[in-house]
Amino acid sequence: MYIITFKSNFMRKFLTPILIAASIPMLAQAEHPGEAVFKQYCSACHGMNGEGAGNGAFPPLRNSEWVRGDKRIIAQILLHGVKGKISVYNKEYDLHMPSQGALSDQQKVDVLNYVRKTWSHDKSDDFTLEKLEVEKKRSAGREEAWEAIKLKYLFDPPGPLQDLIMYEYSGKWEQMPDFSQLEPESAEEESYGKISFRNIRRDKPFGVVWEGVLPIPQTGVTEFELGSSDGAILYINGKEVAAQNEIRNYNISERMIAKVPLNKGNHQFRLEYFNNTGSKTVLLRYTAPGNGRRLLSDDPGRVKDRTMPTIDLTPAEGQTRIYNNFIAGNSSRGIAIGYPHKLNVSYSTESCSLNQIWRGKFISGGLHWTGRGQGRQAPMSNYRVQLTKEAEATWFSEGQPCEVQYKGYRKDASGNPTLRYMVDGLMVSEVLTPSPTGFTREISYEGTVENQTTLLLNKTQGEPNVLGGKLVITPGEGVEVTQNQQSYIAVIKPNSPKTLTFTYTWKN
Ligand code: HEC
């Protein structure tokens, strides 16, 4: 090792490039056999340094989750090509890469290993001709290029959990903390439908809460098996069913078994987890009648999928912010509104119904702000009420559900939006006014009522008048309450009041 010090600026300016240039031949290593193949066959579309090409029109290989993922998928891409929508490093493409038939098998293997070595930090064994042979057999007869979604699930079928949201917390614990007292640092939808660490952003120690819906095909006893390192607690319909609340090494033979009688239908799922030191592992399986034994957790060896920044969009104190995009927990395209007093809600712009209400931080825009990311952005707080389809507002005319047309929103001087939609010939506007204890919801309409129109609002399940165990609803005048069904029904007749008011109060 030589340390060269320059005596003058002149020397530094003119000698540095010469010295660097002179050292290149000494540093150059024997070229990887795949490098020449890459330069000849791939670089025109993917860039000399894997950065993509055509000013961002062609996808990169550097930072690509496809390059870092399962090598067999890269082999399938080389064999058949890939077409249609594909998300690469938080950006969506919709193009066609032809199969690389011009390459010999050896060249395919070489370029695969080169791409992998260069743009993935993976140190596993090289892909081989034998493995390529297995992949050729697997897709024998395929004439068309792959669609990305098929490739994504080829070796990694999605799990059964629906509307799954993952909340990440940083902190070091010896026992499960009370997550309801902590603010998650990020939250995002887990589109794989299973418990997985692949999207975890932080290194240990950390905590995670997954919340979603578990469908059960037949009534009977469902058996859950839970093993973890470190602690994990499983809740079904809000009840703890299995818990390992300590720091421990994962041991496959030490599993908690919980037998839970469940009816056919959807059940609330929640898994809390913390990692203190050592490896992070969760194994969760369930055996449901009519369903067999299935994994609810991911293959522990899976690599990280994406790198996505958290961009906290929580509005400044006293301000309101609107976020128009795909939102996790919303069945379709939606609009999320962050209000003062830490109140946040999301509406579906398809059914024009309120379908999530949460308190705390608003939403992270990382996914959608770094290009048109796939997936849906999730609320950043898990003090959240998710209204199920049955619990959402529905308008009826003469007993039949009405078609609802979203008409956008208008902001008042303070930035508070009024949502507007047409239903059964009426122009309805809806506005929320936040307060330190909750909010009021005013639904007004203009127009002439010809038929009898009814609004079925927020059917509560379980405790009467309480939504999701967290919000107490108090109906104002003109609202009939059907006690047995625990639902609020407003019947709008020609002389009904033009505004219906509901007060929502946080329980604690
Ligand atoms: C003619 C242009 C072209 C050539 C040549 C080409 N690709 Fe692609 N490649 C694409 C396009 C376009 C996509 C995205 C297809 C889509 O939108 O569905 C893609 C996707 C990929 C992907 C998955 C997405 C990503 O960016 O990681 C990999 C991996 C890949 N190519 C590797 C290669 C390798 C290795 C070679 C050389 C053997 C190669 N490609 C040659 C155009 C090309």
Residues whose N, C-alpha, C, O or C-beta is under 5 A from the ligand:
A	BS01	HEC	Y41 C42 C45 P59 P60 L61 S64 W66 V67 I77 V82 K83 G84 K85 I86 V88 Y93 D94 L95 H96 M97 Q100 V111 V115
